[in-house]
Every structure is written in C-alpha cells, then in structure tokens.
Amino acid sequence: MLTQLNPSIPLHVLGKGAGLAFAVIDYGPEHNLLWITAIDETGEIWCAPNPQVRMQQNWSMGRAKPLAVKADEAERAMSSSAD
C-alpha cells in the first residue's frame, strides 16, 4: 500500500542525510516500511527502509537529535573532508 503523507515529514535517512518524506510504502507484515524521502542536500529521492530512518530533532517537542543521526553526520563530514 502506498500512502501519500500530507504534510510531508522531516526525517533523517542514515547514510543520506536530512530530507522530507512525502510517501510511505507498506508491503505487509514481513517487510519494513519504505519511506520515500527527498534528500535536502542532493535533491535525490530514496526509498529508505524503516531501520535507516530517524525523526529530526524538534526543540518545541523536546526531542533531541538522535545519537544515530549525530554519528551519521560526523561520518558524512569525515568522508566529505577526505574528498
């Protein structure tokens, strides 16, 4: 089942960066949800499996940046500085 998200949800896809999820694909109980996400930095569209997706921090909701996102950002910064 494909569900369009309205409004889009700001997410972080590990290994890709921050973006907006605009749809979700659910193939059923034996599969991860796939978050269809437009990545902010590159404009790429990715179908990211649920274990690779994290909510972005939200100060007004009291949600800190997830540790996995901090680690991913540090790794991406290291790899881009090596280029």
VMD Tcl script that builds the backbone (N, CA, C; Angstrom):
set m [mol new atoms 249]
animate dup $m
set s [atomselect $m all]
$s set {name element resname resid chain x y z} {
  {N N MET 1 A 0.845 -1.168 0.000}
  {CA C MET 1 A 0.000 0.000 0.000}
  {C C MET 1 A 0.893 1.234 0.000}
  {N N LEU 2 A 0.581 2.177 -0.848}
  {CA C LEU 2 A 1.281 3.453 -0.919}
  {C C LEU 2 A 0.411 4.511 -0.258}
  {N N THR 3 A 1.000 5.233 0.709}
  {CA C THR 3 A 0.273 6.297 1.395}
  {C C THR 3 A 1.017 7.611 1.202}
  {N N GLN 4 A 0.348 8.598 0.619}
  {CA C GLN 4 A 0.939 9.928 0.488}
  {C C GLN 4 A 0.838 10.636 1.831}
  {N N LEU 5 A 1.931 11.245 2.258}
  {CA C LEU 5 A 1.956 11.975 3.525}
  {C C LEU 5 A 1.637 13.441 3.257}
  {N N ASN 6 A 0.646 13.954 3.948}
  {CA C ASN 6 A 0.254 15.351 3.783}
  {C C ASN 6 A -0.100 15.915 5.147}
  {N N PRO 7 A 0.802 16.658 5.781}
  {CA C PRO 7 A 2.014 17.235 5.232}
  {C C PRO 7 A 3.172 16.230 5.218}
  {N N SER 8 A 4.229 16.596 4.499}
  {CA C SER 8 A 5.451 15.792 4.493}
  {C C SER 8 A 6.073 15.807 5.881}
  {N N ILE 9 A 6.886 14.784 6.176}
  {CA C ILE 9 A 7.504 14.654 7.500}
  {C C ILE 9 A 9.016 14.828 7.371}
  {N N PRO 10 A 9.614 15.758 8.141}
  {CA C PRO 10 A 11.068 15.894 8.108}
  {C C PRO 10 A 11.731 14.703 8.795}
  {N N LEU 11 A 12.664 14.060 8.075}
  {CA C LEU 11 A 13.347 12.869 8.569}
  {C C LEU 11 A 14.841 12.984 8.315}
  {N N HIS 12 A 15.581 12.043 8.900}
  {CA C HIS 12 A 16.994 11.865 8.572}
  {C C HIS 12 A 17.158 10.420 8.127}
  {N N VAL 13 A 17.700 10.226 6.933}
  {CA C VAL 13 A 17.981 8.884 6.427}
  {C C VAL 13 A 19.464 8.626 6.663}
  {N N LEU 14 A 19.777 7.607 7.464}
  {CA C LEU 14 A 21.167 7.299 7.772}
  {C C LEU 14 A 21.921 6.996 6.479}
  {N N GLY 15 A 23.072 7.625 6.319}
  {CA C GLY 15 A 23.881 7.441 5.125}
  {C C GLY 15 A 23.522 8.378 3.982}
  {N N LYS 16 A 22.405 9.107 4.094}
  {CA C LYS 16 A 21.964 10.005 3.023}
  {C C LYS 16 A 21.797 11.442 3.497}
  {N N GLY 17 A 21.293 11.647 4.720}
  {CA C GLY 17 A 21.105 12.988 5.256}
  {C C GLY 17 A 19.650 13.322 5.523}
  {N N ALA 18 A 19.416 14.595 5.835}
  {CA C ALA 18 A 18.079 15.081 6.173}
  {C C ALA 18 A 17.246 15.248 4.912}
  {N N GLY 19 A 15.938 15.090 5.081}
  {CA C GLY 19 A 15.041 15.264 3.950}
  {C C GLY 19 A 13.592 15.274 4.386}
  {N N LEU 20 A 12.703 15.321 3.400}
  {CA C LEU 20 A 11.262 15.291 3.651}
  {C C LEU 20 A 10.679 14.007 3.081}
  {N N ALA 21 A 10.026 13.238 3.947}
  {CA C ALA 21 A 9.306 12.048 3.488}
  {C C ALA 21 A 7.946 12.497 2.985}
  {N N PHE 22 A 7.607 12.112 1.754}
  {CA C PHE 22 A 6.321 12.517 1.191}
  {C C PHE 22 A 5.399 11.339 0.918}
  {N N ALA 23 A 5.890 10.114 1.149}
  {CA C ALA 23 A 5.045 8.927 0.995}
  {C C ALA 23 A 5.670 7.769 1.755}
  {N N VAL 24 A 4.849 6.758 2.042}
  {CA C VAL 24 A 5.297 5.533 2.703}
  {C C VAL 24 A 4.739 4.354 1.919}
  {N N ILE 25 A 5.585 3.337 1.709}
  {CA C ILE 25 A 5.139 2.095 1.084}
  {C C ILE 25 A 5.124 1.020 2.160}
  {N N ASP 26 A 4.007 0.313 2.276}
  {CA C ASP 26 A 3.862 -0.782 3.238}
  {C C ASP 26 A 3.517 -2.047 2.459}
  {N N TYR 27 A 4.484 -2.977 2.373}
  {CA C TYR 27 A 4.267 -4.231 1.651}
  {C C TYR 27 A 3.680 -5.322 2.535}
  {N N GLY 28 A 3.480 -5.037 3.819}
  {CA C GLY 28 A 2.856 -6.021 4.694}
  {C C GLY 28 A 3.715 -6.380 5.886}
  {N N PRO 29 A 3.241 -7.357 6.681}
  {CA C PRO 29 A 3.859 -7.657 7.965}
  {C C PRO 29 A 5.277 -8.220 7.895}
  {N N GLU 30 A 5.698 -8.790 6.796}
  {CA C GLU 30 A 7.036 -9.382 6.712}
  {C C GLU 30 A 8.075 -8.413 6.154}
  {N N HIS 31 A 7.707 -7.153 5.981}
  {CA C HIS 31 A 8.593 -6.186 5.341}
  {C C HIS 31 A 8.668 -4.902 6.157}
  {N N ASN 32 A 9.807 -4.214 6.029}
  {CA C ASN 32 A 9.941 -2.885 6.628}
  {C C ASN 32 A 9.121 -1.881 5.828}
  {N N LEU 33 A 8.642 -0.846 6.505}
  {CA C LEU 33 A 8.069 0.287 5.784}
  {C C LEU 33 A 9.173 0.914 4.942}
  {N N LEU 34 A 8.823 1.457 3.793}
  {CA C LEU 34 A 9.764 2.204 2.962}
  {C C LEU 34 A 9.325 3.660 2.939}
  {N N TRP 35 A 10.186 4.536 3.418}
  {CA C TRP 35 A 9.896 5.964 3.474}
  {C C TRP 35 A 10.451 6.606 2.216}
  {N N ILE 36 A 9.584 7.153 1.366}
  {CA C ILE 36 A 10.022 7.814 0.142}
  {C C ILE 36 A 10.378 9.245 0.527}
  {N N THR 37 A 11.672 9.538 0.429}
  {CA C THR 37 A 12.211 10.770 1.001}
  {C C THR 37 A 13.023 11.554 -0.018}
  {N N ALA 38 A 12.769 12.854 -0.094}
  {CA C ALA 38 A 13.583 13.767 -0.902}
  {C C ALA 38 A 14.685 14.317 0.004}
  {N N ILE 39 A 15.934 14.040 -0.340}
  {CA C ILE 39 A 17.066 14.452 0.477}
  {C C ILE 39 A 17.361 15.934 0.225}
  {N N ASP 40 A 17.446 16.719 1.304}
  {CA C ASP 40 A 17.622 18.171 1.205}
  {C C ASP 40 A 18.894 18.554 0.446}
  {N N GLU 41 A 20.018 17.944 0.798}
  {CA C GLU 41 A 21.320 18.357 0.278}
  {C C GLU 41 A 21.488 18.056 -1.209}
  {N N THR 42 A 20.985 16.906 -1.656}
  {CA C THR 42 A 21.255 16.467 -3.032}
  {C C THR 42 A 20.039 16.512 -3.948}
  {N N GLY 43 A 18.846 16.565 -3.362}
  {CA C GLY 43 A 17.632 16.515 -4.169}
  {C C GLY 43 A 17.272 15.114 -4.634}
  {N N GLU 44 A 18.050 14.122 -4.222}
  {CA C GLU 44 A 17.776 12.738 -4.597}
  {C C GLU 44 A 16.520 12.236 -3.895}
  {N N ILE 45 A 15.842 11.292 -4.530}
  {CA C ILE 45 A 14.686 10.625 -3.940}
  {C C ILE 45 A 15.111 9.206 -3.593}
  {N N TRP 46 A 14.921 8.817 -2.332}
  {CA C TRP 46 A 15.295 7.483 -1.875}
  {C C TRP 46 A 14.114 6.806 -1.200}
  {N N CYS 47 A 14.017 5.504 -1.380}
  {CA C CYS 47 A 13.079 4.668 -0.626}
  {C C CYS 47 A 13.888 4.042 0.501}
  {N N ALA 48 A 13.791 4.604 1.678}
  {CA C ALA 48 A 14.613 4.183 2.809}
  {C C ALA 48 A 13.840 3.213 3.695}
  {N N PRO 49 A 14.435 2.049 4.011}
  {CA C PRO 49 A 13.761 1.110 4.905}
  {C C PRO 49 A 13.693 1.658 6.326}
  {N N ASN 50 A 12.665 1.289 7.029}
  {CA C ASN 50 A 12.382 1.816 8.363}
  {C C ASN 50 A 13.593 1.839 9.305}
  {N N PRO 51 A 14.441 0.781 9.373}
  {CA C PRO 51 A 15.576 0.826 10.305}
  {C C PRO 51 A 16.605 1.918 9.992}
  {N N GLN 52 A 16.562 2.500 8.794}
  {CA C GLN 52 A 17.515 3.538 8.407}
  {C C GLN 52 A 16.958 4.951 8.556}
  {N N VAL 53 A 15.758 5.077 9.108}
  {CA C VAL 53 A 15.077 6.373 9.183}
  {C C VAL 53 A 14.966 6.831 10.635}
  {N N ARG 54 A 15.273 8.108 10.869}
  {CA C ARG 54 A 15.145 8.708 12.197}
  {C C ARG 54 A 14.397 10.031 12.075}
  {N N MET 55 A 13.613 10.351 13.090}
  {CA C MET 55 A 12.968 11.665 13.144}
  {C C MET 55 A 14.040 12.723 13.363}
  {N N GLN 56 A 13.815 13.918 12.825}
  {CA C GLN 56 A 14.726 15.019 13.091}
  {C C GLN 56 A 14.441 15.579 14.474}
  {N N GLN 57 A 15.433 16.275 15.021}
  {CA C GLN 57 A 15.224 16.890 16.330}
  {C C GLN 57 A 14.126 17.934 16.230}
  {N N ASN 58 A 13.456 18.175 17.359}
  {CA C ASN 58 A 12.390 19.175 17.399}
  {C C ASN 58 A 12.429 19.819 18.777}
  {N N TRP 59 A 12.966 21.021 18.832}
  {CA C TRP 59 A 13.131 21.712 20.104}
  {C C TRP 59 A 11.792 21.919 20.805}
  {N N SER 60 A 10.759 22.323 20.070}
  {CA C SER 60 A 9.466 22.616 20.695}
  {C C SER 60 A 8.788 21.367 21.249}
  {N N MET 61 A 9.153 20.189 20.726}
  {CA C MET 61 A 8.598 18.930 21.236}
  {C C MET 61 A 9.518 18.283 22.269}
  {N N GLY 62 A 10.678 18.897 22.511}
  {CA C GLY 62 A 11.621 18.348 23.475}
  {C C GLY 62 A 12.355 17.122 22.957}
  {N N ARG 63 A 12.444 16.975 21.625}
  {CA C ARG 63 A 13.103 15.807 21.042}
  {C C ARG 63 A 14.508 16.206 20.597}
  {N N ALA 64 A 15.500 15.615 21.250}
  {CA C ALA 64 A 16.894 15.887 20.905}
  {C C ALA 64 A 17.269 15.162 19.616}
  {N N LYS 65 A 18.400 15.557 19.055}
  {CA C LYS 65 A 18.895 14.883 17.856}
  {C C LYS 65 A 19.272 13.448 18.236}
  {N N PRO 66 A 18.750 12.453 17.532}
  {CA C PRO 66 A 19.072 11.060 17.854}
  {C C PRO 66 A 20.577 10.789 17.735}
  {N N LEU 67 A 21.102 9.913 18.592}
  {CA C LEU 67 A 22.526 9.584 18.573}
  {C C LEU 67 A 22.952 9.021 17.222}
  {N N ALA 68 A 22.090 8.226 16.600}
  {CA C ALA 68 A 22.421 7.657 15.289}
  {C C ALA 68 A 22.591 8.758 14.248}
  {N N VAL 69 A 21.820 9.835 14.363}
  {CA C VAL 69 A 21.934 10.956 13.424}
  {C C VAL 69 A 23.242 11.700 13.670}
  {N N LYS 70 A 23.599 11.925 14.936}
  {CA C LYS 70 A 24.866 12.592 15.252}
  {C C LYS 70 A 26.041 11.805 14.683}
  {N N ALA 71 A 26.024 10.485 14.874}
  {CA C ALA 71 A 27.098 9.636 14.365}
  {C C ALA 71 A 27.140 9.663 12.841}
  {N N ASP 72 A 25.979 9.631 12.208}
  {CA C ASP 72 A 25.909 9.655 10.745}
  {C C ASP 72 A 26.438 10.977 10.201}
  {N N GLU 73 A 26.068 12.093 10.827}
  {CA C GLU 73 A 26.542 13.402 10.382}
  {C C GLU 73 A 28.062 13.509 10.523}
  {N N ALA 74 A 28.607 12.983 11.629}
  {CA C ALA 74 A 30.053 13.015 11.832}
  {C C ALA 74 A 30.763 12.176 10.768}
  {N N GLU 75 A 30.219 11.018 10.473}
  {CA C GLU 75 A 30.812 10.141 9.457}
  {C C GLU 75 A 30.754 10.789 8.071}
  {N N ARG 76 A 29.625 11.421 7.759}
  {CA C ARG 76 A 29.478 12.083 6.455}
  {C C ARG 76 A 30.432 13.275 6.345}
  {N N ALA 77 A 30.646 13.999 7.451}
  {CA C ALA 77 A 31.567 15.134 7.452}
  {C C ALA 77 A 33.005 14.658 7.237}
  {N N MET 78 A 33.361 13.547 7.870}
  {CA C MET 78 A 34.707 12.987 7.706}
  {C C MET 78 A 34.939 12.533 6.271}
  {N N SER 79 A 33.943 11.885 5.685}
  {CA C SER 79 A 34.119 11.378 4.319}
  {C C SER 79 A 34.143 12.516 3.301}
  {N N SER 80 A 33.394 13.591 3.547}
  {CA C SER 80 A 33.402 14.714 2.602}
  {C C SER 80 A 34.683 15.531 2.725}
  {N N SER 81 A 35.286 15.585 3.917}
  {CA C SER 81 A 36.540 16.325 4.075}
  {C C SER 81 A 37.710 15.545 3.485}
  {N N ALA 82 A 37.560 14.226 3.354}
  {CA C ALA 82 A 38.606 13.400 2.760}
  {C C ALA 82 A 38.621 13.530 1.241}
  {N N ASP 83 A 37.523 14.014 0.661}
  {CA C ASP 83 A 37.430 14.128 -0.810}
  {C C ASP 83 A 38.176 15.302 -1.344}
}
mol reanalyze $m
mol bondsrecalc $m
mol representation Tube
mol addrep $m
